[in-house]
Amino acid sequence: MAKLRHIALSVPDPEKAADFYCEAFDMVRVGKTDSPLAKGCYVSDGVITVALLAYKTDKWAGYVEGEDERGKDHVGLHHIGFWVDDLREAEEKIEKAGGKYFMGRPEDDAPSTFYEMKFRDPHGVIVDCTHLGWGGSVKEVIPADESEREKFRKRFAGTAIAEAAE
């Protein structure tokens, strides 16, 4: 089963954005990138990894004239990513559901190499899929033991978060 474990935001200053998410939401820095695609930082809450990316060109930002014209200067949600069991099976399911391949498929079979295959959903939203996950994320979430649930209840007592968790 595919698991949502990655969200990417296009931001002008990845370091400043990482500082904000770490300070405001107790996220932890789990990586950096400076590739031809983008300069960025990765932060995580231990389950989902958020990529904070400053794209270097419109092409790498996913610009497609008449279809997706956000470009490298867009600020906001850029794409989401699913950790899947099998990339070929995921690609078949995506295409059967109306999505289409966008970029990222390696030329050779690479079962132990991290890469993201990118697709567009029927509305043009970019969706990543990978079989190896992202640094700072975990695929299967193990329910907290009773002592951890009790800490959670005390911390969020009387809030909508606590009520939703019950």
N, C-alpha and C positions, 0 to 999 in steps of 0.2 A: 504494500500500500504506500502510495506517495505521501510524504509529509512536508508541509510548508515549514521550511527552516531557514529561509533567506529572504531578506528585503533589501533593495538597493535604493538609496536616495541620491539624486543628483544635487550636489551642493557646490558653492563656489570655494569654500575653505574647509576641506575635510578635517584638518586638525582642530579647528574651532568647533566644528560640529561634533567631533569625537569627545572633546572636552565637555561640551554641553550634555550629551547623552550619558557620559560617565558620571558627571556631577549630579545631574537632575534625576537619573533613573538607576544609579548604581550599576551601570553596565561596565564591562571590563574590555580594555583594548586587547584584541587577539591577533592583530596583524596590520600590515601596511602593504601598499602596492605602489609602484611607479612604473607602469608598463606603457607601451604605445597607445593603449586604450584609454587609460585614466591614471590619475594620481589619487590615492585614497587611503582611508583607514577602515578597519573592521572592528566593530564592537559587538559584544554578545551579552545576553542575560543568562547564558548557560544552556539555552535550548535553541534560540533563533539567533542567527548572525545578521547584523545590519551592516551593509557596505555603504560607506559615505564617500561618494566618488565625484571628482572633478574631471569630466570628460575632456579629452584633448582635441577632438575633432567632432564635427557634426556626424560624420560617418560612423565613428565608434559609439556615439550617443544613440545611434539607431535611426538617424534621420533618413526618411524616405519621402521624397517629394509627393505631395498629394495624399500621403497615408499617415505619416508620423513626422510632423515638422517641428518637434520640440528642440532638437539640436543640443549642442554642448552647453548652451547658456540656460537651459531649462533648470529650474530649481523645484524639487519635489520628488514624489514617488517616480521611480524610473522603471523598476521591474521587480518581480517576485520570483522565488526559486523553490523548486520541489526536489527533495531527496528521494530518488526512486530506486527500486530494486534492480530494474533492467532497462537500460536506455533504449534499446530497440523496441521493446514492448511499449514503453512510454511513448515513443515517437509514433507508433502505430495507433495507439489510443488517442493521442492528441490530434492526429490527422483525421481519424474517423469522426472525432467530435467537432471538426470544423477548423482546427488550428492549422498553421503551416510552419514549416521549417524556416528559420531566419539565418542563423549562423552558428559556428562553433563545432561542427562535427569534424573530428580528426580524420586525416586521410587514411591512416592505418588504424587497425584495432588497437586500443590502448586501455585494457582493463584495469591497470594499476596506476594510470596517470590521471591526475585531477584535470577535468575540463568541464565546461558547461555547454550544453547544447541549448541554443536559444530558439524559441518559437514565438509566434504571435498568435494570440487567441483570436476568435472570430471578430473581435472589436479592435484588434491591433495592439492590445496590451502585450508587452514582452514578458515571456515566462521562461526562466532557466530550468533546466533539469540536469542533475548530476547523480552519479551512482556512488560517489565517495563522500558526499557531504561537504560542509564548509567548516573551517577552523572555528572553534568556539561553539559549535552546535552539536546536538546529539539527535539521533534519529528516533529512538524509542525513549519516551519519557516514563520513568518509573515513579509510580505514586509515592508520595512522601509517607514515612511511617507516622504512627499516631502522635509521637512527640512533636514532629515537624508540623503536623496539621494543627495541633494545639497552639503552637507559637503563632501560626498564621491566624487562627481564630482570635487570639488576644490582640495581635497587631492591628487587625482590620475589623475588630468588633464594632457592630452598629453601622457598617458601611455596606454599600451595594456589592462590593467585591466579596465580602464575607458571606452575604446572603446568596450570591450566585454560586459560590463554592460548595454550599451545603446541599 
